[in-house]
Amino acid sequence: MMTFFTILLVLIGLNVAMVIASMKSVSKKMKKPTANIPESTNTVIYPIDLITSSYKKAV
């Protein structure tokens, strides 16, 4: 039983350390300025043609 709790505590400790390291790297990335993206990019949206789709009759 002691071995189980030792392994569990080690894994929880590793998990906490990884979460803290991840949070620090995210905060560093947020401080960097982002590049300006031009707003004039046009995206083409194609409509879904569900009305004219034909279904085969089941035999």
Beta strands, then each sheet from edge to edge (+ up, - down):
end
